[in-house]
Amino acid sequence: MEYDCGFNTKLLHGKTSKGFPNREILPPISQVTAFRYDSMEELERVFLHKSMGYAYSRIGNPTITAFEQRIQELEGGAGAVCCSSGMSAITAALLSICESGDEIIAGNCLYGGTIGLFHDLEKWGIHIVSVKDLTEETVKPLINAHTKAIFGELISNPSLKVMNVPSISRLAHEAGIPLIVDSTTATPFIARPLELGADIVIHSTSKYLNGGGNSIGGVIVDGGTFRWNFEKHTALREFKKFGKLALSVRLRTDTWENLGGCMAPMNAFLSYIGTDTLGLRMQRICENADRLAHALDQMKGIQVSYLTLPSHPCYEEAKDILDGYGGGILSFRAGSKERAFRIINSLKYACIASNIGDVRTLVIHPASTLYIQASKEEMQAAGVYEDTVRVSVGIESADDLIADFTEAINNSREGKEDENYSFR
Ligand SMILES: *Cc1c(COP(=O)(O)O)cnc(C)c1O
């Protein structure tokens, strides 16, 4: 793990962290619904996009703009829109590119909410072709004339499958299809999917970007480099004159605006100040997770899954694509649901919560919560078993976390048989 390579400097002093109207160090909170104009002519010019200006906060707001520009700069994109949630971002992105009759190839052990959205999209005539692992071999045979996008998560959770973005994007581009990457669990600190070849990046800012667990939000970053074929991508035909920026313009002036999933100005502010420490937090979180995973891996009677453990199936991909960082999520199997509950209940420093990406360590039993609606097959495909414990590692002292988990696991043993759990 190299030190941050200038990430924090660029983040704090990048061009989008300057230029606020009264030289504020942070973007002022424009907690308003609408903006007042001196003349009707001026407001008309704003509506005609002939002059820059804000009219109504669902369509644009300076605090939200500041956060959008910061994430756009971090990801290296050409345009960004903030959304009310990560789900709202995924919805707006997919509905901007696809229309009834189109297909999306999607996979890599997706977030439960995304799987739920896909059931809705099916009802609206957009067909989802699901694959368990998004690889060149699995995706290639599924591409046809109706395929309009490939969607996947860079690091899935809790199974921690790492998408090989360079190879999938190459395949996608050969077929004239954009690759959309949900990079929520990776964050731009660990990997920048646009640099790896993806065309659109999505985040739930509710997680690591905000980091403080204080607001729901999402963002879509358009790389602005995909060559849309407007005969194929008919959903964007009206935006043909904008060329490579067709998606950004459609989002901004059409789908995103009309769907109404804007971010709240206060949430944009809270998320903006949250990202100030993104590099520091991610560095610490990854180090903590790595140390905790290696410590737990020494213990008998549990089975640990984390990307920097050589036993993990995506260990090599993580080295290649994630610069050796493993991210903030690890999981372990405890042998039984009862033992998983006992461990979770006796942890001192981990909060029992369904979120990820907080500064505090969070822990949950996914099978009885996040996957309560899922079938056994869906659960297994997502790498979730009856005895899986998911940990979203925080920034506490690693020694304290290791001591806490070690004690909870040791105290949860009921007898010698615990040493001989089989994990099938
Ligand atoms: C949380 C999450 C989402 C959804 O984001 P919300 O802000 O909760 O709507 C989407 N994708 C991933 C990978 C997530 O972790």
The ligand as an ORCA input file, in Angstrom:
! r2SCAN-3c Opt
* xyz 0 1
  C     -25.840      1.531     -0.303
  C     -25.564      1.149     -1.702
  C     -26.403      1.554     -2.737
  C     -27.664      2.340     -2.499
  O     -27.398      3.584     -1.960
  P     -28.438      4.402     -1.049
  O     -27.727      5.679     -0.825
  O     -28.693      3.603      0.170
  O     -29.676      4.562     -1.877
  C     -26.071      1.189     -4.040
  N     -24.980      0.459     -4.280
  C     -24.153      0.045     -3.312
  C     -22.959     -0.767     -3.669
  C     -24.416      0.373     -1.988
  O     -23.594     -0.050     -1.017
*
